[in-house]
């Protein structure tokens, strides 16, 4: 059964959607949408370094993204520049450094489109293991830090005053995001991972009135996008990653009907 | 070190500088179990900063802060909830500690907002939100309660009732309270110790001592020291929300 590429793609997609749902909620709540982009751009640097030095691709992406993320937390503390400026700085410079390195790699055949958009249909059994084991670890850690992370999302100082150590959970959360990008890059690619993090989540926001409900609905939204997206891309022969995101977008548009209805109640 | 088991927090010669300017300087303060310490002072005098020093939120400070409790509740001056975050009063109540439904209800009941339990935080009015903030802080049964302008936006009758409630909490939970306020008249009558702040400690002591201090009169004007005497008379009744008179059981 694992021989069937479509089946493997589906299993991979389900694994990713289970993780992007809860993480995506925190990304949106903490106004970190752009942060996902920054991490994804730094992941390109990771991919290129792994090709250049023949390293394990997921581990290199994880390391580079984590370093960039922690660098951001450090810069936020030491400079007075606003976060969006710092994110822009890190995002564009890591992308630029990555592309410069790419110039030196002309002797290697390198599929940059594959990195940018991912190829869910080429997922192999090892990738599946990485997604499911990595995803399980991410969710487990998130479960443990849920309360302090949520408290510091609502109010940082309140959480710190009441002994929740927000600085530490912020750093852990950031590393979880880097890990998610490392395990999902092959599947949905750099440009679409933020879409998977944010679009099902914003759809869920339109339909929910408490945090747990929003997490569950964004997981469901992600799963639906994967199911429908994969099926459609197979039927009408479009590329799978973007199709999944387009389905997520359609679900978001449908959810606007829900929010309208609620506002008039 | 202090040997007094009633001391919850002791700060000595505490101060903090920001880009070469002192926000507050030379603050000495002790908070005891069952006592209310109130910080008063004009805008920008460092009241909130002092509260944050007490809570350990400022890292690079001069002087010394010793904290002898970990059961702390905090009502910040401003809490804004982002639209992207759907959160009900119920979810907010268990933000930093798991509570039984009964404990949640009791606390909301004390501040008069138990009917709002399943409402979304963003849909509350300013006064309702303050009452929820206060309810959350007391539901944890803290040993130290830091309240930064806890009754802002609350209607006048509610304000008096909430100050009464704060007084009652300090007695029933035997917790130390650090209260920041500029409602001089109400505060002065329900406080054990007053610290009058204006970048440094202008004067401090019991409400009566502070009201007579010349620094206090300079800061708040001659009239404000008479406020205390106006409010020192005894009430023998209270009003309910719709204005009915209820005899107070003393």
Interface residues (C-beta under 8 A of the other chain):
Chain A: X28 X29 X31 X147 X150 X151 X153 X154 X155 X157 X158 X159 X160 X161 X162 X163 X164 X202 X205 X208 X209 X210 X211 X213 X214
Chain B: X52 X55 X56 X57 X70 X72 X73 X74 X76 X79 X81 X82 X84 X85 X86 X87 X88 X90 X91 X92 X95 X96 X97 X120 X140 X146
